[in-house]
Amino acid sequence: MEFEYEQFRINAACLEEGGHYYARAKIFHRSSDDDNAREVKWSGDIGDYRSDADAVEAARQWAVKWCDEHRT
């Protein structure tokens, strides 16, 4: 799931491996003067979840919280 949040672009996803779903997120900072975005944070594996939807939601929540704490 990719979406815009404040001045960030977030890619919340999951990695499926062996029946487990691992939450992950990448956060990009959007520049106000052009369309380029640079990666500012990668979460690594956030946790192991029962479904891909649960993993993506956990990644989304983690990313939004990180963005709220690092807003400029």
HTML snippet that shows the backbone in 3Dmol.js (N, CA, C, O; Angstrom):
<script src="https://3Dmol.org/build/3Dmol-min.js"></script>
<div id="view" style="width:600px;height:400px;position:relative"></div>
<script>
const pdb = `
ATOM      1  N   MET A   1       0.846  -1.152   0.000  1.00  0.00           N
ATOM      2  CA  MET A   1       0.000   0.000   0.000  1.00  0.00           C
ATOM      3  C   MET A   1       0.905   1.231   0.000  1.00  0.00           C
ATOM      4  O   MET A   1       1.738   1.414   0.887  1.00  0.00           O
ATOM      5  N   GLU A   2       0.721   2.046  -0.993  1.00  0.00           N
ATOM      6  CA  GLU A   2       1.505   3.274  -1.081  1.00  0.00           C
ATOM      7  C   GLU A   2       0.547   4.449  -0.941  1.00  0.00           C
ATOM      8  O   GLU A   2      -0.503   4.484  -1.582  1.00  0.00           O
ATOM      9  N   PHE A   3       0.920   5.426  -0.087  1.00  0.00           N
ATOM     10  CA  PHE A   3       0.049   6.575   0.112  1.00  0.00           C
ATOM     11  C   PHE A   3       0.850   7.780   0.561  1.00  0.00           C
ATOM     12  O   PHE A   3       1.990   7.660   1.010  1.00  0.00           O
ATOM     13  N   GLU A   4       0.233   8.939   0.432  1.00  0.00           N
ATOM     14  CA  GLU A   4       0.831  10.211   0.839  1.00  0.00           C
ATOM     15  C   GLU A   4       0.356  10.532   2.246  1.00  0.00           C
ATOM     16  O   GLU A   4      -0.808  10.316   2.584  1.00  0.00           O
ATOM     17  N   TYR A   5       1.272  11.053   3.068  1.00  0.00           N
ATOM     18  CA  TYR A   5       0.933  11.477   4.424  1.00  0.00           C
ATOM     19  C   TYR A   5       1.804  12.675   4.772  1.00  0.00           C
ATOM     20  O   TYR A   5       3.030  12.576   4.832  1.00  0.00           O
ATOM     21  N   GLU A   6       1.146  13.817   5.002  1.00  0.00           N
ATOM     22  CA  GLU A   6       1.867  15.064   5.262  1.00  0.00           C
ATOM     23  C   GLU A   6       2.876  15.291   4.134  1.00  0.00           C
ATOM     24  O   GLU A   6       2.500  15.259   2.962  1.00  0.00           O
ATOM     25  N   GLN A   7       4.155  15.521   4.467  1.00  0.00           N
ATOM     26  CA  GLN A   7       5.178  15.731   3.436  1.00  0.00           C
ATOM     27  C   GLN A   7       5.903  14.427   3.082  1.00  0.00           C
ATOM     28  O   GLN A   7       6.988  14.454   2.502  1.00  0.00           O
ATOM     29  N   PHE A   8       5.304  13.301   3.430  1.00  0.00           N
ATOM     30  CA  PHE A   8       5.923  12.001   3.209  1.00  0.00           C
ATOM     31  C   PHE A   8       5.121  11.146   2.225  1.00  0.00           C
ATOM     32  O   PHE A   8       3.916  11.328   2.052  1.00  0.00           O
ATOM     33  N   ARG A   9       5.812  10.225   1.599  1.00  0.00           N
ATOM     34  CA  ARG A   9       5.177   9.156   0.833  1.00  0.00           C
ATOM     35  C   ARG A   9       5.550   7.867   1.541  1.00  0.00           C
ATOM     36  O   ARG A   9       6.724   7.634   1.828  1.00  0.00           O
ATOM     37  N   ILE A  10       4.577   7.036   1.823  1.00  0.00           N
ATOM     38  CA  ILE A  10       4.779   5.817   2.594  1.00  0.00           C
ATOM     39  C   ILE A  10       4.458   4.606   1.739  1.00  0.00           C
ATOM     40  O   ILE A  10       3.458   4.573   1.022  1.00  0.00           O
ATOM     41  N   ASN A  11       5.331   3.614   1.831  1.00  0.00           N
ATOM     42  CA  ASN A  11       5.073   2.324   1.210  1.00  0.00           C
ATOM     43  C   ASN A  11       5.010   1.296   2.337  1.00  0.00           C
ATOM     44  O   ASN A  11       6.040   0.879   2.867  1.00  0.00           O
ATOM     45  N   ALA A  12       3.795   0.893   2.696  1.00  0.00           N
ATOM     46  CA  ALA A  12       3.577  -0.104   3.744  1.00  0.00           C
ATOM     47  C   ALA A  12       3.338  -1.446   3.053  1.00  0.00           C
ATOM     48  O   ALA A  12       2.480  -1.554   2.177  1.00  0.00           O
ATOM     49  N   ALA A  13       4.093  -2.457   3.446  1.00  0.00           N
ATOM     50  CA  ALA A  13       4.018  -3.733   2.746  1.00  0.00           C
ATOM     51  C   ALA A  13       4.282  -4.883   3.708  1.00  0.00           C
ATOM     52  O   ALA A  13       4.534  -4.689   4.897  1.00  0.00           O
ATOM     53  N   CYS A  14       4.214  -6.080   3.152  1.00  0.00           N
ATOM     54  CA  CYS A  14       4.570  -7.243   3.951  1.00  0.00           C
ATOM     55  C   CYS A  14       5.413  -8.190   3.105  1.00  0.00           C
ATOM     56  O   CYS A  14       5.352  -8.194   1.875  1.00  0.00           O
ATOM     57  N   LEU A  15       6.180  -8.972   3.798  1.00  0.00           N
ATOM     58  CA  LEU A  15       6.979 -10.025   3.176  1.00  0.00           C
ATOM     59  C   LEU A  15       6.391 -11.337   3.660  1.00  0.00           C
ATOM     60  O   LEU A  15       6.325 -11.589   4.863  1.00  0.00           O
ATOM     61  N   GLU A  16       5.958 -12.182   2.711  1.00  0.00           N
ATOM     62  CA  GLU A  16       5.444 -13.496   3.074  1.00  0.00           C
ATOM     63  C   GLU A  16       6.571 -14.505   2.944  1.00  0.00           C
ATOM     64  O   GLU A  16       7.218 -14.614   1.903  1.00  0.00           O
ATOM     65  N   GLU A  17       6.785 -15.230   4.012  1.00  0.00           N
ATOM     66  CA  GLU A  17       7.858 -16.225   4.009  1.00  0.00           C
ATOM     67  C   GLU A  17       7.460 -17.380   4.918  1.00  0.00           C
ATOM     68  O   GLU A  17       7.298 -17.206   6.126  1.00  0.00           O
ATOM     69  N   GLY A  18       7.308 -18.546   4.334  1.00  0.00           N
ATOM     70  CA  GLY A  18       7.008 -19.738   5.121  1.00  0.00           C
ATOM     71  C   GLY A  18       5.712 -19.664   5.904  1.00  0.00           C
ATOM     72  O   GLY A  18       5.628 -20.185   7.016  1.00  0.00           O
ATOM     73  N   GLY A  19       4.700 -19.021   5.337  1.00  0.00           N
ATOM     74  CA  GLY A  19       3.426 -18.907   6.025  1.00  0.00           C
ATOM     75  C   GLY A  19       3.364 -17.797   7.051  1.00  0.00           C
ATOM     76  O   GLY A  19       2.366 -17.666   7.759  1.00  0.00           O
ATOM     77  N   HIS A  20       4.403 -17.003   7.143  1.00  0.00           N
ATOM     78  CA  HIS A  20       4.441 -15.862   8.062  1.00  0.00           C
ATOM     79  C   HIS A  20       4.412 -14.579   7.243  1.00  0.00           C
ATOM     80  O   HIS A  20       4.906 -14.536   6.116  1.00  0.00           O
ATOM     81  N   TYR A  21       3.832 -13.540   7.820  1.00  0.00           N
ATOM     82  CA  TYR A  21       3.730 -12.242   7.149  1.00  0.00           C
ATOM     83  C   TYR A  21       4.446 -11.207   8.007  1.00  0.00           C
ATOM     84  O   TYR A  21       4.051 -10.940   9.142  1.00  0.00           O
ATOM     85  N   TYR A  22       5.497 -10.632   7.451  1.00  0.00           N
ATOM     86  CA  TYR A  22       6.328  -9.668   8.167  1.00  0.00           C
ATOM     87  C   TYR A  22       6.022  -8.254   7.673  1.00  0.00           C
ATOM     88  O   TYR A  22       6.086  -7.978   6.475  1.00  0.00           O
ATOM     89  N   ALA A  23       5.692  -7.370   8.601  1.00  0.00           N
ATOM     90  CA  ALA A  23       5.381  -5.987   8.270  1.00  0.00           C
ATOM     91  C   ALA A  23       6.660  -5.209   7.999  1.00  0.00           C
ATOM     92  O   ALA A  23       7.667  -5.374   8.688  1.00  0.00           O
ATOM     93  N   ARG A  24       6.596  -4.360   6.981  1.00  0.00           N
ATOM     94  CA  ARG A  24       7.729  -3.497   6.608  1.00  0.00           C
ATOM     95  C   ARG A  24       7.201  -2.183   6.061  1.00  0.00           C
ATOM     96  O   ARG A  24       6.104  -2.127   5.505  1.00  0.00           O
ATOM     97  N   ALA A  25       7.980  -1.139   6.222  1.00  0.00           N
ATOM     98  CA  ALA A  25       7.586   0.156   5.664  1.00  0.00           C
ATOM     99  C   ALA A  25       8.810   0.917   5.187  1.00  0.00           C
ATOM    100  O   ALA A  25       9.886   0.833   5.779  1.00  0.00           O
ATOM    101  N   LYS A  26       8.624   1.660   4.105  1.00  0.00           N
ATOM    102  CA  LYS A  26       9.625   2.610   3.627  1.00  0.00           C
ATOM    103  C   LYS A  26       8.961   3.974   3.616  1.00  0.00           C
ATOM    104  O   LYS A  26       7.814   4.125   3.197  1.00  0.00           O
ATOM    105  N   ILE A  27       9.704   4.959   4.083  1.00  0.00           N
ATOM    106  CA  ILE A  27       9.184   6.321   4.142  1.00  0.00           C
ATOM    107  C   ILE A  27      10.088   7.212   3.297  1.00  0.00           C
ATOM    108  O   ILE A  27      11.313   7.178   3.412  1.00  0.00           O
ATOM    109  N   PHE A  28       9.454   8.001   2.454  1.00  0.00           N
ATOM    110  CA  PHE A  28      10.160   8.916   1.564  1.00  0.00           C
ATOM    111  C   PHE A  28       9.723  10.333   1.892  1.00  0.00           C
ATOM    112  O   PHE A  28       8.551  10.574   2.182  1.00  0.00           O
ATOM    113  N   HIS A  29      10.661  11.269   1.845  1.00  0.00           N
ATOM    114  CA  HIS A  29      10.333  12.682   2.055  1.00  0.00           C
ATOM    115  C   HIS A  29      10.138  13.311   0.682  1.00  0.00           C
ATOM    116  O   HIS A  29      11.002  13.222  -0.190  1.00  0.00           O
ATOM    117  N   ARG A  30       8.997  13.941   0.512  1.00  0.00           N
ATOM    118  CA  ARG A  30       8.702  14.620  -0.756  1.00  0.00           C
ATOM    119  C   ARG A  30       9.245  16.035  -0.699  1.00  0.00           C
ATOM    120  O   ARG A  30       9.083  16.737   0.299  1.00  0.00           O
ATOM    121  N   SER A  31       9.875  16.436  -1.756  1.00  0.00           N
ATOM    122  CA  SER A  31      10.358  17.805  -1.858  1.00  0.00           C
ATOM    123  C   SER A  31       9.209  18.683  -2.348  1.00  0.00           C
ATOM    124  O   SER A  31       8.457  18.277  -3.234  1.00  0.00           O
ATOM    125  N   SER A  32       9.069  19.864  -1.790  1.00  0.00           N
ATOM    126  CA  SER A  32       7.968  20.744  -2.177  1.00  0.00           C
ATOM    127  C   SER A  32       8.185  21.392  -3.540  1.00  0.00           C
ATOM    128  O   SER A  32       7.223  21.818  -4.179  1.00  0.00           O
ATOM    129  N   ASP A  33       9.432  21.474  -3.994  1.00  0.00           N
ATOM    130  CA  ASP A  33       9.702  22.176  -5.244  1.00  0.00           C
ATOM    131  C   ASP A  33       9.820  21.263  -6.463  1.00  0.00           C
ATOM    132  O   ASP A  33       9.933  21.768  -7.581  1.00  0.00           O
ATOM    133  N   ASP A  34       9.799  19.954  -6.294  1.00  0.00           N
ATOM    134  CA  ASP A  34       9.821  19.055  -7.445  1.00  0.00           C
ATOM    135  C   ASP A  34       9.133  17.744  -7.076  1.00  0.00           C
ATOM    136  O   ASP A  34       8.621  17.585  -5.968  1.00  0.00           O
ATOM    137  N   ASP A  35       9.132  16.824  -8.010  1.00  0.00           N
ATOM    138  CA  ASP A  35       8.422  15.565  -7.812  1.00  0.00           C
ATOM    139  C   ASP A  35       9.302  14.463  -7.222  1.00  0.00           C
ATOM    140  O   ASP A  35       8.836  13.341  -7.028  1.00  0.00           O
ATOM    141  N   ASN A  36      10.558  14.770  -6.936  1.00  0.00           N
ATOM    142  CA  ASN A  36      11.470  13.755  -6.416  1.00  0.00           C
ATOM    143  C   ASN A  36      11.209  13.495  -4.939  1.00  0.00           C
ATOM    144  O   ASN A  36      10.837  14.392  -4.183  1.00  0.00           O
ATOM    145  N   ALA A  37      11.413  12.254  -4.558  1.00  0.00           N
ATOM    146  CA  ALA A  37      11.273  11.877  -3.152  1.00  0.00           C
ATOM    147  C   ALA A  37      12.498  11.066  -2.777  1.00  0.00           C
ATOM    148  O   ALA A  37      12.946  10.211  -3.541  1.00  0.00           O
ATOM    149  N   ARG A  38      13.040  11.338  -1.596  1.00  0.00           N
ATOM    150  CA  ARG A  38      14.206  10.573  -1.160  1.00  0.00           C
ATOM    151  C   ARG A  38      13.826   9.737   0.047  1.00  0.00           C
ATOM    152  O   ARG A  38      13.073  10.175   0.918  1.00  0.00           O
ATOM    153  N   GLU A  39      14.361   8.526   0.082  1.00  0.00           N
ATOM    154  CA  GLU A  39      14.063   7.636   1.189  1.00  0.00           C
ATOM    155  C   GLU A  39      14.715   8.170   2.452  1.00  0.00           C
ATOM    156  O   GLU A  39      15.893   8.526   2.455  1.00  0.00           O
ATOM    157  N   VAL A  40      13.936   8.220   3.523  1.00  0.00           N
ATOM    158  CA  VAL A  40      14.468   8.717   4.789  1.00  0.00           C
ATOM    159  C   VAL A  40      14.441   7.666   5.892  1.00  0.00           C
ATOM    160  O   VAL A  40      15.161   7.789   6.882  1.00  0.00           O
ATOM    161  N   LYS A  41      13.616   6.634   5.731  1.00  0.00           N
ATOM    162  CA  LYS A  41      13.528   5.628   6.784  1.00  0.00           C
ATOM    163  C   LYS A  41      13.037   4.312   6.206  1.00  0.00           C
ATOM    164  O   LYS A  41      12.103   4.275   5.404  1.00  0.00           O
ATOM    165  N   TRP A  42      13.676   3.247   6.621  1.00  0.00           N
ATOM    166  CA  TRP A  42      13.229   1.894   6.314  1.00  0.00           C
ATOM    167  C   TRP A  42      13.060   1.198   7.645  1.00  0.00           C
ATOM    168  O   TRP A  42      13.947   1.254   8.497  1.00  0.00           O
ATOM    169  N   SER A  43      11.942   0.552   7.827  1.00  0.00           N
ATOM    170  CA  SER A  43      11.615  -0.004   9.136  1.00  0.00           C
ATOM    171  C   SER A  43      12.340  -1.296   9.460  1.00  0.00           C
ATOM    172  O   SER A  43      12.553  -1.607  10.631  1.00  0.00           O
ATOM    173  N   GLY A  44      12.723  -2.054   8.441  1.00  0.00           N
ATOM    174  CA  GLY A  44      13.135  -3.422   8.700  1.00  0.00           C
ATOM    175  C   GLY A  44      11.881  -4.215   9.028  1.00  0.00           C
ATOM    176  O   GLY A  44      10.774  -3.724   8.806  1.00  0.00           O
ATOM    177  N   ASP A  45      12.019  -5.410   9.543  1.00  0.00           N
ATOM    178  CA  ASP A  45      10.851  -6.213   9.905  1.00  0.00           C
ATOM    179  C   ASP A  45      10.267  -5.689  11.207  1.00  0.00           C
ATOM    180  O   ASP A  45      10.949  -5.656  12.231  1.00  0.00           O
ATOM    181  N   ILE A  46       9.005  -5.280  11.169  1.00  0.00           N
ATOM    182  CA  ILE A  46       8.337  -4.716  12.342  1.00  0.00           C
ATOM    183  C   ILE A  46       7.761  -5.817  13.219  1.00  0.00           C
ATOM    184  O   ILE A  46       7.768  -5.707  14.445  1.00  0.00           O
ATOM    185  N   GLY A  47       7.271  -6.861  12.604  1.00  0.00           N
ATOM    186  CA  GLY A  47       6.686  -7.954  13.376  1.00  0.00           C
ATOM    187  C   GLY A  47       6.138  -9.028  12.468  1.00  0.00           C
ATOM    188  O   GLY A  47       6.109  -8.874  11.247  1.00  0.00           O
ATOM    189  N   ASP A  48       5.704 -10.112  13.070  1.00  0.00           N
ATOM    190  CA  ASP A  48       5.170 -11.283  12.385  1.00  0.00           C
ATOM    191  C   ASP A  48       3.661 -11.307  12.624  1.00  0.00           C
ATOM    192  O   ASP A  48       3.216 -11.267  13.771  1.00  0.00           O
ATOM    193  N   TYR A  49       2.862 -11.373  11.540  1.00  0.00           N
ATOM    194  CA  TYR A  49       1.412 -11.279  11.652  1.00  0.00           C
ATOM    195  C   TYR A  49       0.721 -12.461  10.986  1.00  0.00           C
ATOM    196  O   TYR A  49       1.326 -13.183  10.193  1.00  0.00           O
ATOM    197  N   ARG A  50      -0.551 -12.649  11.318  1.00  0.00           N
ATOM    198  CA  ARG A  50      -1.320 -13.795  10.817  1.00  0.00           C
ATOM    199  C   ARG A  50      -1.708 -13.684   9.351  1.00  0.00           C
ATOM    200  O   ARG A  50      -1.900 -14.697   8.677  1.00  0.00           O
ATOM    201  N   SER A  51      -1.824 -12.469   8.859  1.00  0.00           N
ATOM    202  CA  SER A  51      -2.244 -12.271   7.471  1.00  0.00           C
ATOM    203  C   SER A  51      -1.480 -11.120   6.850  1.00  0.00           C
ATOM    204  O   SER A  51      -0.869 -10.308   7.545  1.00  0.00           O
ATOM    205  N   ASP A  52      -1.524 -11.063   5.522  1.00  0.00           N
ATOM    206  CA  ASP A  52      -0.871  -9.956   4.833  1.00  0.00           C
ATOM    207  C   ASP A  52      -1.559  -8.634   5.158  1.00  0.00           C
ATOM    208  O   ASP A  52      -0.891  -7.607   5.277  1.00  0.00           O
ATOM    209  N   ALA A  53      -2.882  -8.644   5.302  1.00  0.00           N
ATOM    210  CA  ALA A  53      -3.605  -7.413   5.640  1.00  0.00           C
ATOM    211  C   ALA A  53      -3.197  -6.897   7.019  1.00  0.00           C
ATOM    212  O   ALA A  53      -3.013  -5.693   7.200  1.00  0.00           O
ATOM    213  N   ASP A  54      -3.054  -7.800   7.992  1.00  0.00           N
ATOM    214  CA  ASP A  54      -2.613  -7.387   9.331  1.00  0.00           C
ATOM    215  C   ASP A  54      -1.205  -6.807   9.284  1.00  0.00           C
ATOM    216  O   ASP A  54      -0.917  -5.818   9.958  1.00  0.00           O
ATOM    217  N   ALA A  55      -0.337  -7.411   8.498  1.00  0.00           N
ATOM    218  CA  ALA A  55       1.045  -6.929   8.388  1.00  0.00           C
ATOM    219  C   ALA A  55       1.096  -5.550   7.745  1.00  0.00           C
ATOM    220  O   ALA A  55       1.815  -4.669   8.216  1.00  0.00           O
ATOM    221  N   VAL A  56       0.338  -5.362   6.674  1.00  0.00           N
ATOM    222  CA  VAL A  56       0.323  -4.067   5.998  1.00  0.00           C
ATOM    223  C   VAL A  56      -0.237  -2.994   6.928  1.00  0.00           C
ATOM    224  O   VAL A  56       0.289  -1.882   6.973  1.00  0.00           O
ATOM    225  N   GLU A  57      -1.290  -3.313   7.666  1.00  0.00           N
ATOM    226  CA  GLU A  57      -1.869  -2.337   8.599  1.00  0.00           C
ATOM    227  C   GLU A  57      -0.868  -1.981   9.706  1.00  0.00           C
ATOM    228  O   GLU A  57      -0.758  -0.815  10.084  1.00  0.00           O
ATOM    229  N   ALA A  58      -0.153  -2.955  10.214  1.00  0.00           N
ATOM    230  CA  ALA A  58       0.868  -2.676  11.236  1.00  0.00           C
ATOM    231  C   ALA A  58       1.968  -1.786  10.662  1.00  0.00           C
ATOM    232  O   ALA A  58       2.436  -0.871  11.340  1.00  0.00           O
ATOM    233  N   ALA A  59       2.382  -2.039   9.433  1.00  0.00           N
ATOM    234  CA  ALA A  59       3.402  -1.213   8.786  1.00  0.00           C
ATOM    235  C   ALA A  59       2.886   0.206   8.581  1.00  0.00           C
ATOM    236  O   ALA A  59       3.623   1.171   8.785  1.00  0.00           O
ATOM    237  N   ARG A  60       1.623   0.339   8.177  1.00  0.00           N
ATOM    238  CA  ARG A  60       1.023   1.656   7.977  1.00  0.00           C
ATOM    239  C   ARG A  60       1.002   2.440   9.289  1.00  0.00           C
ATOM    240  O   ARG A  60       1.386   3.610   9.321  1.00  0.00           O
ATOM    241  N   GLN A  61       0.561   1.805  10.356  1.00  0.00           N
ATOM    242  CA  GLN A  61       0.504   2.474  11.655  1.00  0.00           C
ATOM    243  C   GLN A  61       1.892   2.878  12.139  1.00  0.00           C
ATOM    244  O   GLN A  61       2.069   3.979  12.660  1.00  0.00           O
ATOM    245  N   TRP A  62       2.875   2.002  11.971  1.00  0.00           N
ATOM    246  CA  TRP A  62       4.244   2.311  12.377  1.00  0.00           C
ATOM    247  C   TRP A  62       4.756   3.530  11.614  1.00  0.00           C
ATOM    248  O   TRP A  62       5.354   4.433  12.199  1.00  0.00           O
ATOM    249  N   ALA A  63       4.514   3.548  10.292  1.00  0.00           N
ATOM    250  CA  ALA A  63       5.020   4.636   9.457  1.00  0.00           C
ATOM    251  C   ALA A  63       4.363   5.966   9.802  1.00  0.00           C
ATOM    252  O   ALA A  63       5.047   6.986   9.881  1.00  0.00           O
ATOM    253  N   VAL A  64       3.058   5.973  10.007  1.00  0.00           N
ATOM    254  CA  VAL A  64       2.361   7.209  10.365  1.00  0.00           C
ATOM    255  C   VAL A  64       2.894   7.745  11.691  1.00  0.00           C
ATOM    256  O   VAL A  64       3.126   8.947  11.827  1.00  0.00           O
ATOM    257  N   LYS A  65       3.083   6.875  12.651  1.00  0.00           N
ATOM    258  CA  LYS A  65       3.632   7.304  13.949  1.00  0.00           C
ATOM    259  C   LYS A  65       5.033   7.900  13.771  1.00  0.00           C
ATOM    260  O   LYS A  65       5.344   8.940  14.352  1.00  0.00           O
ATOM    261  N   TRP A  66       5.880   7.241  12.964  1.00  0.00           N
ATOM    262  CA  TRP A  66       7.234   7.741  12.728  1.00  0.00           C
ATOM    263  C   TRP A  66       7.163   9.123  12.076  1.00  0.00           C
ATOM    264  O   TRP A  66       7.891  10.035  12.468  1.00  0.00           O
ATOM    265  N   CYS A  67       6.295   9.276  11.092  1.00  0.00           N
ATOM    266  CA  CYS A  67       6.163  10.568  10.403  1.00  0.00           C
ATOM    267  C   CYS A  67       5.708  11.661  11.360  1.00  0.00           C
ATOM    268  O   CYS A  67       6.227  12.776  11.328  1.00  0.00           O
ATOM    269  N   ASP A  68       4.735  11.341  12.216  1.00  0.00           N
ATOM    270  CA  ASP A  68       4.261  12.329  13.198  1.00  0.00           C
ATOM    271  C   ASP A  68       5.392  12.769  14.128  1.00  0.00           C
ATOM    272  O   ASP A  68       5.453  13.935  14.521  1.00  0.00           O
ATOM    273  N   GLU A  69       6.270  11.863  14.474  1.00  0.00           N
ATOM    274  CA  GLU A  69       7.372  12.192  15.375  1.00  0.00           C
ATOM    275  C   GLU A  69       8.519  12.930  14.689  1.00  0.00           C
ATOM    276  O   GLU A  69       9.339  13.557  15.358  1.00  0.00           O
ATOM    277  N   HIS A  70       8.584  12.857  13.345  1.00  0.00           N
ATOM    278  CA  HIS A  70       9.715  13.459  12.613  1.00  0.00           C
ATOM    279  C   HIS A  70       9.268  14.509  11.597  1.00  0.00           C
ATOM    280  O   HIS A  70       9.981  14.787  10.633  1.00  0.00           O
ATOM    281  N   ARG A  71       8.134  15.069  11.806  1.00  0.00           N
ATOM    282  CA  ARG A  71       7.593  16.104  10.908  1.00  0.00           C
ATOM    283  C   ARG A  71       8.443  17.359  11.016  1.00  0.00           C
ATOM    284  O   ARG A  71       8.895  17.731  12.099  1.00  0.00           O
ATOM    285  N   THR A  72       8.652  18.003   9.876  1.00  0.00           N
ATOM    286  CA  THR A  72       9.431  19.263   9.899  1.00  0.00           C
ATOM    287  C   THR A  72       8.566  20.454   9.591  1.00  0.00           C
ATOM    288  O   THR A  72       9.055  21.583   9.569  1.00  0.00           O
TER     289      THR A  72
END
`;
const viewer = $3Dmol.createViewer("view");
viewer.addModel(pdb, "pdb");
viewer.setStyle({}, {cartoon: {color: "spectrum"}});
viewer.zoomTo();
viewer.render();
</script>
